[in-house]
Amino acid sequence: MSDTNAELHDDNGTGHVAPPEVAPGGLVVTHLTCDERVALGKKARADVPRSSHGAFEPAPGRDPIALLEEQAESRVPELVPIRYGRMLSSPFAFYRGAALVMAQDLSTTPRSGLRVQVCGDAHLANFGVFGTPERLMIFDVNDFDETLPGPWEWDLKRLAASIMIAGQHRNFTAAENRSAVLGTVASYRNAMTTFASQTNLDVWYAKLDIDQAVAQLGKQVKPITRKRTEASLAKARTHDSMQAFSKLTTEVDGKRRIISDPPLIVPIAELLPGVKGHVVMEGIHDLLRRYRFSLESDRQDLLEQFRMVDMARKVVGVGSVGTRAWIVLMLGRDDEDPLFLQAKEAQASVLERFVGASTYENHGHRVVAGQRLMQASSDIFLGWERADGIDGQERDFYFRQLRDWKGSADLDNMIPSGMTMYGTLCGWTLARAHARSGDRVQIAAYLGKGDVFDQAIADFSVTYAEQNARDYAALQKAVADGRVVAETGV
């Protein structure tokens, strides 16, 4: 049972409401009939009209740079300029790093009152493909640093605005961008309607097999789009621990060590030479031993078959730059049997101040729980733990494989038909993720069968893209004025 909305259903199909039950943890669950749930969804529509979601007005005194500076206070100081530099590369790159800015903006927009487990940063670059334990390649949401129970609309608005901004960056026409956004939202709405008619287990088992999806949707796009997509999927299948092993390690005195590429990759021996580095390595050994207890028992046994040989600090992403992220090289049966783990710092979600604090004491646990709830299938080594950092401060971390058939869209070379197809996949996937934790029947009833909501979100996307452009210009000015320091090209 999640800590968002419980799955609700009538008692054995009788049409009568079952009495409240007490779930583990003391959560009271009320089971409603499907008709009652539909009525609640339509009531929410009457209270908060679907057309109202098209509006956005920036709050008085809004200062996006101040929010970025606030986040910088808890990050590695020497890495913060890299974050600003990466955000300066384009308006879309700025958008990727401005999750807190948009969370504050979304807090002023209409809410239907229906909550789900949200991603919290559902822009189109945070979707992608990866391998399941059964070695299928599926498409799913792949970033959960900001996950928290919250309004489902916020995820969809962030996704839709990202498509508009990315399309503008590619110089697509206004009509092409709006078409891609409308297709994305329609895909979400239609998928939610389908999930509302399915059983709980059918929804839980639903997944998007990317090979099947490309075969079906590929007929609707230009041959060049399908060819590029198939090439990207073939490349993603090579992104695993063995590929990372060959790319990120070298042999030193007969032993495998992580390469040095400062400031993006800095081995612990360089970051903390001598005794301090050895002490930190021992601390990481202890952290790994404790982290394994957050895994399923069979995966604990698997992890124990690997030994740790090296670690390094690694700069990742755009919005995450400056948070502590480590890569850990482990070896199994011999020196040609690698496992690369990533330990990434988990701070408070950017949504907390607007929707309430997490029920999890450890933010790594929050991330892992949200990911397991939203994803169709999660990394077998996904887990969490708390540890003292090299600065002596206690911090929360979550772990996962660095690479496991992971791939993402090539947004810099995407054409309009490709953007539309990609948005369709993202819309379906987000609806499936929300349907696992929220009341899919109420949400589907709220959305309805027409495109009123779709058009509203398209209007919002245009307005918010304009706001994002102004925020991007504000960051450029802040750098020019010396308010913040940016390191570009890194």
Helices and strands as residue ranges (DSSP letters): E 18-22, E 28-31, H 34-47, G 50-54, H 64-72, G 77-79, H 80-87, H 91-97, H 99-106, E 115-118, G 124-126, E 127-131, E 137-141, E 148-151, H 152-169, H 174-196, H 200-205, H 210-217, G 218-220, H 223-236, H 241-248, E 249-252, E 255-258, E 265-267, H 268-271, H 275-291, G 292-294, H 297-303, E 307-314, E 325-331, E 338-345, H 352-355, H 363-374, E 383-388, E 394-401, G 411-413, H 416-437, H 440-447, H 452-480
